Amino acid sequence: MIPEPLHSILDSARWAPSGDNTQPWQFEVVDDLNFIIHAHDTRDWCVYDRDGHASELSIGTLLETLTLAAQPFGLQPRFELQDHTDAQRFAIRVSLMPYAGPRERALINAIPTRSVQRLPMPQTALRDEHLAALHASVPQGYSLQIKSSLSERWQVARMLFASGLIRYRCPEAYPVHRDIIEWDATFSEDRIPEHALGADPLTRMLMRWAMKSWKRVDWMNRYAGGAITPALQFDLATGLRCAAHVLIVAPSTPAGTLDWIAAGRAVQRLWLTCEAEGLRLQPEMTPLIFARFMREQQMFTQVEKLRDEARNIQQRLDTIWGADIAPRGVFMCRVGYAQAATSRSIRRPLRHLLHGR
Ligand SMILES: Cc1cc2nc3c(=O)[nH]c(=O)nc-3n(C[C@H](O)[C@H](O)[C@H](O)COP(=O)(O)O)c2cc1C
């Protein structure tokens, strides 16, 4: 039994978003006001998390969600990062302290409803008051870059298409795509449900068939233009059909775990603000990840041609956002005035997230 209000706070914080819905956290309750977050990354199986930064961003979204979830109880968490136990794991000690500041009700209410919208969105331009709310949502030192005109969205969509072609042809990404989709599902506790991907029925059928083995995927890619269909649907069309693409820019290029966690907090504030303002969001992280891997000379794939293409993504990002800004870009997404997603990832029950279970 977890004492109240800690139970309610953790239960709410569970709704923080994480890359591929991995929820890379467990909670160890110490007493009424103290607990430990045991964080891990997913580099051992996820090519997109080779350097652990995607998981660190997710931990940041968790800390921001905890902070908001504690406000209604007049509490605020103090976080203390413990030493890394190994490269893949670290712990954060959390103490709940008295809080007399304002309750950010709109953001708190948005915690359970905020979700990814992966379908094409209306291209209705962002209203000025919403633009202002988005710019004001990120913490001091962070800023937003926004691309919203048709020609800008087209430029970003083409870059996303090229990035999609890398993903679908990358042998190292195949097991990730295979394992993170829960087939034939509308909701998924620990993965992404198939219906949330927004593919048409024929593409879904082909994907299901092909994903059974890398041999099939490779055959489709070589002889049936297999990577093009998903890249057109999931990357090019959606890249165009939105109100804008948004880049969160950190004060400096993140240098370690603390910087990535801080960036994750900015991500969750932006995402919750969008939800509170009736805007939906989809992260577009792989171009940033590929560009970073190239900048830091990480061999994310054995296929040289794909590494060359990733280098091209890095150059395109520099062109789109500016060579001085792109390396500080910690989160990229598209936003728009769309309906809430009807298929979504849900979460593991709190009892499954208790450390040592
Ligand atoms: C750091 C991070 C990176 C993500 N990258 C992507 C992405 O590139 N594409 C995408 O469609 N969703 C991405 N997501 C969204 C997650 O898949 C999603 O948050 C998770 O499955 C939980 O679903 P929910 O946000 O609908 O609750 C990302 C989320 C986080 C926190």
The ligand as an SDF file (V2000), in Angstrom:
LIG
                    3D

 31 33  0  0  0  0  0  0  0  0999 V2000
   11.6040   11.4260  -25.8830 C   0  0  0  0  0  0  0  0  0  0  0  0
   10.4260   10.9940  -26.7190 C   0  0  0  0  0  0  0  0  0  0  0  0
   10.6060   10.7130  -28.0750 C   0  0  0  0  0  0  0  0  0  0  0  0
    9.5240   10.3420  -28.8700 C   0  0  0  0  0  0  0  0  0  0  0  0
    9.7070   10.1530  -30.2140 N   0  0  0  0  0  0  0  0  0  0  0  0
    8.6260    9.8950  -31.0000 C   0  0  0  0  0  0  0  0  0  0  0  0
    8.7530    9.8910  -32.4220 C   0  0  0  0  0  0  0  0  0  0  0  0
    9.8330   10.1280  -32.9730 O   0  0  0  0  0  0  0  0  0  0  0  0
    7.6280    9.6480  -33.1550 N   0  0  0  0  0  0  0  0  0  0  0  0
    6.4130    9.4240  -32.5760 C   0  0  0  0  0  0  0  0  0  0  0  0
    5.4300    9.2010  -33.2960 O   0  0  0  0  0  0  0  0  0  0  0  0
    6.2720    9.4500  -31.2290 N   0  0  0  0  0  0  0  0  0  0  0  0
    7.3320    9.6830  -30.4380 C   0  0  0  0  0  0  0  0  0  0  0  0
    7.1870    9.7730  -29.0750 N   0  0  0  0  0  0  0  0  0  0  0  0
    5.8850    9.5470  -28.4840 C   0  0  0  0  0  0  0  0  0  0  0  0
    5.8140    8.2480  -27.6990 C   0  0  0  0  0  0  0  0  0  0  0  0
    5.7680    7.1260  -28.5570 O   0  0  0  0  0  0  0  0  0  0  0  0
    4.5590    8.3250  -26.8120 C   0  0  0  0  0  0  0  0  0  0  0  0
    4.6870    9.4150  -25.9420 O   0  0  0  0  0  0  0  0  0  0  0  0
    4.3520    7.0760  -26.0030 C   0  0  0  0  0  0  0  0  0  0  0  0
    4.0740    5.9830  -26.8600 O   0  0  0  0  0  0  0  0  0  0  0  0
    3.1930    7.2380  -25.0240 C   0  0  0  0  0  0  0  0  0  0  0  0
    2.0040    7.5680  -25.7080 O   0  0  0  0  0  0  0  0  0  0  0  0
    1.1500    8.8730  -25.3750 P   0  0  0  0  0  0  0  0  0  0  0  0
    2.0900   10.0580  -25.5010 O   0  0  0  0  0  0  0  0  0  0  0  0
    0.0780    8.8740  -26.4110 O   0  0  0  0  0  0  0  0  0  0  0  0
    0.6390    8.7360  -23.9840 O   0  0  0  0  0  0  0  0  0  0  0  0
    8.2480   10.1790  -28.2700 C   0  0  0  0  0  0  0  0  0  0  0  0
    8.0820   10.4640  -26.9050 C   0  0  0  0  0  0  0  0  0  0  0  0
    9.1380   10.8860  -26.1400 C   0  0  0  0  0  0  0  0  0  0  0  0
    8.9350   11.2340  -24.6930 C   0  0  0  0  0  0  0  0  0  0  0  0
  1  2  1  0
  2  3  1  0
  2 30  2  0
  3  4  2  0
  4  5  1  0
  4 28  1  0
  5  6  2  0
  6  7  1  0
  6 13  1  0
  7  8  2  0
  7  9  1  0
  9 10  1  0
 10 11  2  0
 10 12  1  0
 12 13  2  0
 13 14  1  0
 14 15  1  0
 14 28  1  0
 15 16  1  0
 16 17  1  0
 16 18  1  0
 18 19  1  0
 18 20  1  0
 20 21  1  0
 20 22  1  0
 22 23  1  0
 23 24  1  0
 24 25  2  0
 24 26  1  0
 24 27  1  0
 28 29  2  0
 29 30  1  0
 30 31  1  0
M  END
$$$$
